[in-house]
Amino acid sequence: MADEDEMLARIQAVWAQTGARDKARYANERVPENVHWETEYRYENSADPQQTLNLYYPAKRRNATLPTVIDVHGGGWFYGDRNLNQNYCRYLASQGYAVMGMGYRLLPEVDVRGQIQDIFSSLRWLSHYGPQRGFDLDHVLLTGDSAGGHLASLVACIQQSEELQELFGVSRVNFNFTLVALVCPVAEPGKLPEAAGDMSEMASFYLDKLSGGDKALAEHLNFSQVAKGLELPPFMLIGGQNDSFYLQSQALLQVFDANKVTYTTKLWPASAGPHLKHVFNVQHWEWPESIETNLAMLRTFDDLSKQHDEADEDEFD
């Protein structure tokens, strides 16, 4: 127990340092303009501040409803809340989208099952209240960065599988994902020991907390374990060779190919610059490379939405 307490204290200290850096970054970061946002909607009947969400819109809406973007923040499953990616979400909204960013309970309070249940609960809230608040749920982009990319990848699979819904204790929501965009995802946590850095050194502890000691859950932590045999929506992988978790991106591409997943990529070479590190386009939305990356994601979403609309029109002709 002493060793476990020591490890937990070490992890929490690492994430506290990350929090201090984020606070300093926010103080100097330019806030996207012409965006309206609404904060702290509760998607569960609880007082837990993590079970809340934010909504973001263009300040001037031309349409009653807008294409939907759902963002799952990262933070190594131990860190973050609904406000962590607020400027990133604001930027996406400024481009003409209705954006939802939710918080979820963190390790070690819950395991990954609890986190998935929170995310699905926020999706159910959106399915009920979103249309009247301007969210077009016929066109939905699900995105997540780092650990949030892992959770988003699980959500996309669970949505397509009754077996996984039973394992994670959720039910599917009544809308589909047009595109799932994963930003520097850690979608294969089982491969964490193969990388470098604090998370890899403490990989066994992370994996134990993710599974909560549940053997069945431990066998369904990786995207490669849950994606088999499923008919999944198109994916987009975003990242670059200077990402400290680039091995995760490489592994995910192999899983996509092995499972015949339709996907596109926006992967920056090492030569593009050492500043293009882990989740750069989320943490620094204003960089030219970030804007190029985020617009590529949105244009891919738009193109897929158009294709779906045209297919629906052909079906009714």
PyMOL commands that set and color helices and strands:
alter all, ss='L'
color gray80, all
select helices_A, chain A and resi 2-28+86-94+112-129+131-133+147-158+162-168+189-194+198-201+203-211+215-218+223-226+246-258+270-272+280-283+288-316
alter helices_A, ss='H'
color red, helices_A
select strands_A, chain A and resi 35-42+52-58+66-72+98-102+135-145+179-183+235-240+263-268
alter strands_A, ss='S'
color yellow, strands_A
deselect
rebuild
show_as cartoon
